[in-house]
Amino acid sequence: MLHFRMLASSIPLLAVGILAGGQFTTASQPCIAVGHTSVQIATAPWQPQQHVSFTDDASRATVRVQLVDSPEMADFTVVDDVDASPDAAPTRQGCPVTAAMHYVAIAEHQKASEPIIYLSEQPGDYRLYVNSTKVSVRDAAALLIGAAPQPGQLVLSQL
């Protein structure tokens, strides 16, 4: 009976922890620093200030993102650390969490009021290069559009 009471008393604490943090673990999410703020993929349903969605139909897209083969050709590049040896020091600890943090979520359903991204190899509004085992092409495109909701407004101070 004592074990049941201990379990029952720990459930509210677990629930508060999940609600406060938005997730079970403290794993870092894809993010980029933009000026004095950061843009991060949302982990909880109440976090995102912006939603983006993806389409396979170019005529429905509001933003076109071209996937390029080299970082030199890209407007935005996502590459994992080159030195993956165990002795190598990590180069980034993630984005700073501030009150100005901007969260972006990838929506399942498209809304005309939100950016609809079309990924292709044809010329687009932005050029994106991704070579990462940690960040997907869709996450990188969502961060890119979250940092610059209108084509031509992308100004990244630090990557």
N, C-alpha and C positions, 0 to 999 in steps of 0.2 A: 504494500500500500504506500509505503514511503517513496518508493521509486516512481510510482504513478504521480504523486504530489510534486515531486521534483520535476518530472517531465511537464506536468501541467503548468507549473510556475515558470518554466523556461520558455514556453510558447509565446507569451506576450513580448518577452525580451527579444526573441528571434524575429518576431513580426516588426517590432520597432526598428531593429537593426536593418532589416531588409528595406523597409520604407524609407529610412533615413539615407541609406547608401544607394538604394536603387538596384542593388545586385548582391549576390552571395559572396563574391570575391572582390578583391581590390585590383584585379587585372586592369592594366591601362587600356584605354580605348583609343582608336585612331584620332589624332587631333593635330591642328596646326596653329602656330602663333601668328596673329595678324595684328600688327601695331601693339597696343596695350591690352589686347584681349586675346582669347583663344577660341577656336571653333572645334567642336568635338562631336563625334557621333553619340547620340543620346542612348542611354542604357535603360531608362525608365520612361513610362508613357507620359508622365507629367513634365518631363524636362524640355522637350524640343520647343524652340521658338519658331522654328521653320521646318517644313516638310518638303522633301523632294521625292519624285517618283521617276521611274524609268519606262521607256517605251521602245518597242521594236519597229514602230512606224514613224519614219522621219517626218511625215506631214503633221503628226500630233505633237511633236517636240517643240518646246519653247527655247531650249538650249541644246546646241549640238557640241559634243565633246569628241574630238578626234584622238584616237589612240595611236601614238607614234612609236617608232622602233628604237629611238635613241634619246637620251636625256637632253642632248644639245638642241633637239628640235622642239622640245616641250616648253609650254608656259608654266607647267607645274609638274614636279617630279617627286615620286615616292620610291625610295630605295632603302632596303634594309642595310644595317651596318655591314661594311665590307669585311672588316676583321672580326670573324666569329670565333676566334680562339678563346679558350677558357680564361687566359690571362689578360685578355683585352678588357679595358675599362669601358663601361657603357657610355655612349656618347650623349644620350638624352635620358632624362628621367620622366618624360612626359610633359604635357603643357601645364603651366601654373593654373590652379583653380582660383578664380577671382569672381567678384560679383558681376564682372563684365563678360563672363563665359557665355558663349553662344552655342546652343545645342541644335543639331540638325538630325532629323530622323528620316529614314527611307520609308515612305508610305507605300502600302500595297495598292491603293486605288489612286488614280490620277484625278486631280482637281485643276481646273483651268487657272485658278488663282495662285497656284504653286508651281515652281519650276518643274518641267517635265524634261528629263534628260534623255537624249538619244546618243548612244555610244556607237561610233563607227570608225572606219579607217579613212573616211572621206574628210575633206577639209571642214572645219567647224568653227564655232565661236572661241573655243579653247583647245589647246593641244596638251595631252596628258600622257606621261610615261610612268608606268608602274612596274617595278621589279622587286616584289616583296612577298615574303611568306606570311607576314603579319597583317597586311592591309590589302583588301580586295580592290579590284578596279572600281567596283560600284561604290565602296566606301570612299576611295580617293576622289571620285567624281562628285560625290555628295559633299565632301569637305570643300572641294574647289568651288562648287556652286554656292555652298553655304557662306563661304568667305567673300564671294562676289555675286550677289543675286542678279545683277544686270551685266551682260557682256560688256567688256571694256573697263570694268571697275576693279579688276583684280590688282591689288597692291599688297604684296606680302613683304613684311620687313624681316622675317626670320622663318626658316624652315627647320 
